[in-house]
Amino acid sequence: MPAEYSRNGPAPRLAKPVDELPPGSVSQLRQEAAGCRRCPLWRPATQTVFGRGPVRARIMLVGEQPGSEEDLRGQPFVGPAGRLLRELLAEAGLDPASAWLTNTVKHFKFVPRGKRRIHSRASAAEQAACRPWLAAELDRIRPAIVVALGAMAAQTLFGSGFSVTRERGRWQAIGPHTQALATWHPSAILRMRPPQREQARAQLLADLRSAVEALSA
């Protein structure tokens, strides 16, 4: 971590820069994203799920894409994975309300299965279409710390060759005043079986504690 944190200078960057950032304040970005038609995912989705949190947040947590509950409520990390994340953030010593929570992809992609909607991973083209929104969030929020949750978020920040399994918990600079690390997505932990689940949960908690410690360094 840098000795001093500043919101001046270049913003944090993604592994692949976008050609042009959407203009406006965070609230204007949210309004514009609500009508996003950059890819077809908006058609079956209930609504855009944009980032939430304080606009001066010093820590940003980036997930992969919204789930069913997030799609219905229009807020990130409010389903089972979000409840686990908030529990671990509190255990790590960070008030979840002080963090900016967002996703790499802003619409819920799913496959209908009877009355259920089964999560489906966004394609590379769909991820690329959403990249300007995440880049704009980084530009406006300018966090000191970014935590990438899961492979999609990690590869968006660090490049397509990044492996969470091999490189989890390693700090990398993504800007002159911003450090980032990648860790498990809580939804992946919920799908694991014991004892792997307990091990991954402990690793996610350790990485969140590392992020909280870095904030006060």
N, C-alpha and C positions, 0 to 999 in steps of 0.2 A: 504494500500500500504506500502511496506517496505520503510524505510527511504532512503536506497541506492539501486540502481539498478546495477546488475552485470550480465555479460554474462558467468561468470565462474560457475562451479558446475553443478549439474544435470539439465537437460533440463526440460521444462514443460511436463507434462504427460497427457495421455488420461485416461479415466475411466477404460478401459480395455487395458493393455499394449500389445504391439505387440511383437512377438517372436524375430524378427530381423528387423533392420532398413535398408532400401536401402542405399548403400554407395554413397559417392561423394558429390560434391559441389551442390549448388542450381541449377546452370545451367546444371550440369550432371543429377541431379534428374529430371529436366524437360525433358531432352532428353530421359531418361530411361522410364519415365511415358508415353511419346508419343507412346511407343510400348507396353504398359501394356496389358496383356492378363489374368489378375487375375480373371476376371469374364466375362460373355458374353456381357456386355454392350458396349464393343468396336465395336462390329459387326455393329449395325445399326447407331452408332454415326458417325459424321463427323470427329471428332478428340478428343483427350484428352484436357481438359481445366484445366491446372495447375495454381497454384497461381501466382500472379503478384505483383510487388512492390519492394521497396528497400530491399536488402538483410540484411540491418542493421535496418530495421523498428522496432520501439519500440511498435507498436500496430499492432495486427493481427485481422482481421475480418473474421470469418468462417461462410459461408453460408451452404446450404444444398446440392444442386446439380445444375449443369448448366441448363439454359433454351435454347430455340431454337436459339436466337441470340448469346448467348455465344458459343454454339456448332458450329455455322457457322463461328464466328470470332476467336475462340480459346482463348478468354479472359474472366475472370470472371466479373460478375456484369456490363454488358454493355447493357442489355435489360431494360425493363421498371422498374423492381425492382432495378436494379443497378443505374438507373438514379435517382430514389427516394433516394436511399442510399447516393449517392454522394452529392445530394442536402442537405440532412440532416447533413452529415458530415461537409460540408462547413458552414452550419448554426450553428453547434455546435462548430465551431472554429478550425477544423482540415482540412488541405489540403488532399483531398483523395489520391493524389499522394504520400503522405508520409506514407501510410498504406500498409501493405501486405494484399491483398484480395485473399481469396481462398474458396474452398468448401469441404465439407466432402466427397462427391462423385465427381469424376473427369470426368464422362461421362454423357451426356444427355440421360435420359431414357424417352421414349415417346411411345404413341400409335398413329399410323397413322389414321387420320380422314379426308378422301378426300385429299385435298392439304395441310391440316394443320397437325401439329405434336403436340399432346396433352401431356403435361407433366404427367409423371407417377412416383410415389414415388419408390425409390430404395428399394429393399428388405433388410432384415437384413443380409443375406449372401453377397449381393452386397456391402452394407456399410462396412462389416467386411473386404472384399477384398481390399477396398480402404484405410482402416485405416493406413497401413504402410506409405502411402504417406503423410497423414496429420501429423502423428507422426514424420516423417522425416523433414517436414517443420518446425514444432515446434522446433525440435532439431537444425536445421541450423539457423533459424531466431532468436530464443530465445527472443521473445518479452516480454516486461514488462507487457503489457495489452493484453488480448484476449477477444474479444466480440463474443459470439456465437449467431448467428441469426437464430432463429427458433428451433423447437423441435429436429430435427435430429442432428444438431450441438451441441445443449445443452446436449443431452443424450450421445453423443460421448465423450464430455468433463467431464460430471458430473455423468453419470450413467443412466440406463434405467428408473429409477423411478423419474427422474427429470421432473417437470412440469413448463413450461414457464408461464402458467397462474398464478400459485401459487407463483413461486420463481423468477420471472422476476426482474432484477435489483439488485440482491443480490451478493455481492462479495464473491468469493471463491478462495482459493489458489490452483493452479494446479502445483506449483513448488516453490522452495525456493525464487525465485525472480520474480514470475509471478502470477498475480491476474487475475481472469476472471469473467465475468458476462454473463448472457443470456438475450436476449430481443426478441422482435418480428422480424420476417423476413419481409422485406419490401413487398415481394410478397403477404404475408398474408394480409397486410394492404390494398393493392390494390384490394383484393377480398372482403373486408369488405364494408358494407353500412354505410352511415351516420346514427346516430352520432358516431357509434363505430369506424369508420375509423379515424375520427378526434381525438378521444381519444387515440387510439393506436398509431397514428402518433406522438402525443404529448409525449407519454410514450417512444417511440423509441428515439425521440430527447432528452428527459431528460436522458436516459441511455447513449447515445452517449456523451452528455455533461459531465456526470459523468466520463466516460472513459477519456475524454480529460483533465478534472481536475486532475484525478489520475496521468496522465503522468507528470504533473508539480508539483506534491506534493513532 
